[in-house]
Amino acid sequence: MTSINRRRFMQQCGLVGTGALITARYAFAGLERTDSRFVCIILRGALDGLAAVPPHGDPDYARLRRELAILPPGQDDGALPLDGTFGLHPALKFMHESYLAKEMLVLHAVASPYRERSHFDGQDVLENGTTLAHSTQSGWLNRALVALPKSIVHGREAGVALGQNIPLVMRGPAAVASWSPSALPNLSDDTLQRIADRYSTDPLLSRRLADALATDAIAVEAAGDGDMGAMATVRNGGYTETVRTAAGFLKRDDGPAVAVFDTTGWDTHANEGGGQGQLAGRLGALDSAMRVLKEQLGARWQRTAVLVITEFGRTVATNGTRGTDHGTGAAAFLAGGAVAGGRVHADWPGLAADSLYQGRDLRPTTDLRAVIKGVLADHLGVADKALESTVFPESAAAKPLRGLIRG
């Protein structure tokens, strides 16, 4: 049997049984001249927004946070300055650069409609777009794909999910592509050819194989050199590889308009640390991932908006194990060349005892749905009617927050 290279093999696979090239799965066709891109990153475990975006100018912050308080700007391991009240955690250097370049907007005291303290229920509400946990099996981002203007996409998949599972936020009526790193050994071209021959008489299986190989091809291209070594790097890699692969999808002219992935490990009940420590390491990894995403997207970054969200915040006061417990009000980030950044959006309630939610949490003053609605409307062109009726049902009170995206 004659050995063929992976690219030619995939082309042949895509023709077997279906008469369609493999690129059909990723030729989103309707993008035309509209090249807006949107990335949603979910931080699972409840990010401590009072550490990520410390309100060092609030007179009660240092007292309540004690040894976990991020010091004011100008001190060792102090906050990176944003304005007179807020700073960024010192591990978020790239995000601070983005803020100064007016490519990042910081949002504080935000929350979904959820007001309890279960990670599972909080994440479900964050992703399903309603006010109740487990009320629907679809997510707001998938429903938004259905509502995208036809001038943006009328192909088969407008979105891609990266990770071991498609998260709830991306499940629903719209077909989406997916990719996940794999530790499985690479197959030789000869083995792949044998599989293709075996599947050749089954249109469904041959198409599925072609789709999987096409996804891997994009991942390899994102890895840099397009060879088998790069494939192994992507398959066995982690956070950075996921970001590089996401950029590989998004920067294609025929690529999806939307990508989503999540990260875990943000539940800092014990030994959270301040300017250094456990949380600082995780924030540093997030910051590096954001830098890689911008670098990999290249010129496409100018038409990209990246939203970083979490299910809820953490308590204002520290607990007995040098950590923080489940809270309510949180912080979020909106970054990208398409973002009207360089500012903090916060209707700040303050941290005085009579201002706290249930006497322990940062009181949320901005509905996260309003933030997302503003991005979907002004960046992707989703109509207000669809936002209120299907994307976020029964959310009329959460008016789209305008002005987040450059005109």
N, C-alpha and C positions, 0 to 999 in steps of 0.2 A: 504493500500500500504506500502510495506517495505521501510524504509528510507535507502538510501545508502550514503556513503561519497562522497565528491566532486571528489576525485581522481578516485574512481571506477566508478562514474557516467560518467566522461569524457571518460574513457576507453570504456564504453558501448556505449556512444554517437558516438565515433569515428568509431565503428563497424557498427552502424546502417546505412543501405541504401547504403553504399559505400564499405564495406568490407575492409576498410583501417583504421589502427590505427591513432589516432589523432597525434601521434608523427611524422607521415609522413610529416606534414607541417613544422616541425622544424628539421627533420632529413636531414641535408644538405648533407649528404652522401658522397660527393666527397672531404670533407676536408682532409681525410686520415691523413697523418702525417704533413700536412701543417696547422699550427695553427695561422697564422698571422691574426691580427684584426685591423680594421681601424674605427675610430670614427670621424665624422665631426660635429662640433658645429658652428652654424651660430648665430652671435650676430646682431640682427636686430635693426636698428636705427642709425648705424654708430658710432662705438667705437672711442673715442678720443685716437688715438695711441700716441700722444705727451704727454698724461697724463699716459697711461698704461705703456709706455716705454719712459720715459722722456730723451731727449738728453741733460742732464744737463751740459755736456762738450761743447756744442755748444755755442759760445759767444753771439748769438742773442736770445737764448731760454728764459732766464729769463726776458729780456726786453720786448719781444713780449707777453709773457704769463702773465706778471704782477702778480696779486694776485693768479692766478690759477697755477703758476709755481710750480712744485714739487721740493722741495729743494734738494740740493746735498746730497749724502750719509754722514752719521755721524751727521746730524742735526735732531731735533725733526720733526717727520713726513717726514723725508727725504727719498729719493729713496734708494732702496735696490741695492747695487752695482753689476754691470755686468762687465763693463770695464771702460776705462777712459772717454768714451763719453756717454754711456747709463747706465740707471738703470731701475729698475722695480718700479712701484707704491708700496708704503708701504703696501697696502692691499693684495698684491700678495705674501704672505709669503710661501705658499706651492710651488708655481711656482718658487720662488727663490731657495727653497731647491732642487727642481728638476733640475734647472739650475746648481747648484753647484754639483749635483750628475751626471751631464752630461746626464740628461734625458729630457732636454728641450732645444729647439732651438728657439731663438727669431728672428723674421724677421721684418725689418722696411723699410719704403718707398716702400711698395708693393701696388699693385692695380690691379683690373680686367681691361679689356679694356674700361670700361665705364668712360666717362669724363664729365658727366653732374651732376646734384645735386638732382635728384628725388629719394627718397627712393625706390619707387615701381619699377622704371626702373633699378635702380642700383642693387637691389636684384634680379631682373629677369636676368640681365646679369651675375651676380655672380653665379647664379644657372643653367642657361641654357647652359653655356659653349660656347656661341658664342660671337660675338662682338656687337650684336644688341639686344635691349630689345624686347621681345614678338616675336622673330623670330622662336621659336620652342616651342612645348608643352612638351618636355622631358628635363631631367636634365643630367648633365655630370656624376654624380655619378651612376645614373641608367644605363646609356649607358656603363659605366665602368664595371658594373656587368655583362653585356652581354659579355664583352671582357675578363673576368677573365679566366685564364687557367683552363682547365678541371680538372687538378690535384688539384685545390683549391675547386671548387664546380661544381657539375652537378646536384644538387637537384633542387627543385622548387623555393626556395627563398634564395638568398645569402645575402640579406640585410633586415634590420628592421628600420622603421621610428617610432619615439616616439613623440607623441604630438597630438593635436586635429585634425590636418590635415597632410596628407603626403606632405611635402614641394616639390616644383618644382624640386629641385636637385635630388630627389629620384623618380620622376615620369618617366615613359617610358616603353619600351618593356619588361624589366625584371620584373618578379613577385616579390613583396616584402611583407614581413609581416609588420603589424602595431600594435601599442598599444597606447592607450590614457587613462589618468586617468578619472574616472567617479565619479560623485557625486550621482549616482543612488543607492538606497538601495540594500543591498545584498538579494538574493533570497534564500529561504530555499531549502534543498535537495529535499523535496517533490515537490516543485514548479518546480525545474529544471527537475525532473523526468517526470512530466506531460508535460513539454515543449518537452522533448526528445520523449515522446510517440507520441505527436501531429506531430512532424517533422519526425517520423520514416519512413514514406512512401515517403518522398521527399528527394532524394539523395543530392540535392543542399543545402536545408535548414539544413539538419542534419549535413552536412559537415561544413557549416558556423557556426553553433552552437558549434560544436566540436572545430573548430579553435579558436573561441572567448574564450572558456573556457580554452583551452590550453594556450593561451596568458596570461590569468589571473593567471593560475597556475604558470607560470614562474615568473610573477610579485610578487605573494605571496612568492614564494621561495626566490626571491631577497630581500623581506622585512625581512626575517630572520627566522620566526618560522612556516610559512606555514599554519597558522590557519585563521579563519574568521576575527579575529581582525586585523591581518596583512593585509588582503585584504582591509579592510576599510581604513587602514592607507595609503596604496598605492593609492587607488582610490581617496582619498580626499587630497592627498599630492600634492607637487609642484615640485620644481627644484630638490631637493635631491632625491625624490622618482623616478623621471624620470631617474636620473643618476644610481640609484641602480637597476632599472629595466633594463636599457641598459646593465649594467654589468651582470645581471642575464642571458640575452640572450647570450652575447658574451663569457662568461666563460664556457659555455657548450661545451663539445667536439663535439656535433653535432649542434652547434649553428651557426648563421650567421657570415660571415666574416666582415660585415660592418654595422654600426649603424649611424643614423643621428638624431639630434634634434636641436631645435633653442630656443633662448631666446630673449625677447623684452626689451624695456626700455633704450636703449643706446643713445637716441636722446637728448643730453644735451645742449639745447639752452639757458637755464637759470639756475642759481644757481648750476653750475656744481660742485663746490668745488675743493679743492686741495688735500692735503694729507688726509683730512677728508671731509665728505660731501656726496652729492648724488651719484656721480660717485664712490667714495670710497666704498660705501655700495654695489653697484652692482659688482664691481671688487672683493670685499670680498666674495660675494655669488658665483661668478665664481670660485674663488680660492678654496673655500670649496667643491664645486662640483667636481673639479679636484682631490682633496684629497680623496673624497669618491669613485670616480671612481677607483683610484689606489687600495684603500683598498679592494673594493668589487671584483675587478678582480683577486686579489691574484697573483698567479704565471703567469696567463695569461697576466699580465701587461708587462712582459718582451718581449712579441711578439706583443705589441700594439703600434700604433701610433695615436695620437689625434691631429687633426688640428682644430684650432680656427680661424675663419675668419669673416669679416664684409664687408658690401657693399662698403663703402668708408670711408675716414678719416674725419677730421674736420679742420676748419681753424686754421692757426698758431696763429693769434692774437685773443684775446678775444673780445666779443661783448659788447654791452651796458647793458646787463642783466646778467653779470657775468657768461656767458656761451660761447659756441663756435658754429659756424654755419657749414653747410655742406661743406666738403672739398674734397680732392682727395687722396693723399698718406695716407696709413694707416699702422698699425702694425698687425702682425699675430703671432700665436704661434704654434709650433709643439712639442708635449710632448709624453712621453711614454718610456718604456724600450727598444723599438726597435729603438729609435731615437739617432742619433749621435749628442748629445747636448753639452751643456756647452759653447756655443758661440752665438754671434750675427751676423746674416747675413744682412748686410746693405751696399749698395753702396750709402753712405750718401751724399745727394746733398747740405746739409747745409741750414740754414734758413736766409741767407742774402737776402736782397730785390731782387737782380737780380737773385737769385737762385730759387725763389718761382714759383710755377705753377700759371699762371694768376695773379701774384702779391699777392696771398693770401694763397695758399695751399702748403703743403709739396709736392714736386715734386716726383712722383713715378719713381723709377729706376729699380724695379724688377716686372716682370709680374707674377701675382699670378697664372696664368695657368702653368707657368714653375715650380713653387713650387709644385703644385698639381700633375703635370705630373711626377715629380721626385719621389713623394711618391707612386703614383699608379704603376709606373714601378718597382721601387726597393723594395717596400714592398709587393705589391700584384701581381706583375708579369705581369701587363698589357703591351702588346707589344707596342713599339713606333709607329708602323704603325697604330694601332687602336687608340692610343692617338691623333694622328694628323688627322685621317680621320673621326672618328665617335665620340670619347669622346669630343675632342675640335677641331671641324672642322676649317680648314683654320687658323691653329695656328703654322705653320712651324717655324715662327720667334721666337716663345716662346719655346726654346729648354728645355727639361727636366733638372731641376736643380739636379744634382747628388750629392751624398755624404750626403744626409739628413738622410739616414737610415744606421744603423750599418751593416757592412759586415757580 
